[in-house]
Amino acid sequence: MQYNAPGKCPVCGERLTITKLSCHKCHTNIEGQFNPCEFCSLPKEDLHFLKTFIKCKGSIKEVERELGISYPTVKGKLNNLIEALGFHVQEEEINDVEKSNDREIILAQLENGEITAAEATKRLNELKG
């Protein structure tokens, strides 16, 4: 059985460096300092999301269906993945996801009869502001 190499040191949490590569066929060994691929250090959940996103050709609607999660959850996972790969996510994108989550909650409350249509309209309009 083969295991995935850990990406972070279990002692201090720093990123690990690959120092030895081996060929299983001819038993050649190469030693040095090698950087692991960026994707190899992602947690399994993020890697699964990334594979699904690629499989769905970047269609958020398809990812929603494939994983059974909402649009804001897909956007949130995508933002987390972008940050995990070392890129910056615009603050307004994070706010848009939060507003989208709030919208979903308001609509669910309306659907469940927890709030009136007037209250839902008022709260949705406040989100726009």
SULNOR-V342346 format. One record per pair of residues at least 24 apart in sequence whose ideal C-beta (glycine too) atoms are under 8 Angstrom apart, sorted by the first residue. I is the first residue (numbers start at 1). J is the second residue. Records with the same first field share a line. If there is no record, write none. Layout:
I=J + J
This chain:
4=40
5=36 + 40
7=36 + 40 + 41 + 42
8=41
15=41
38=85 + 86
42=81 + 84 + 85
46=77 + 80 + 81 + 84
49=77 + 78 + 81
50=81
53=78 + 81
70=104
71=100
72=97 + 98 + 100 + 101 + 104
75=100
76=101
99=127
102=127
103=127
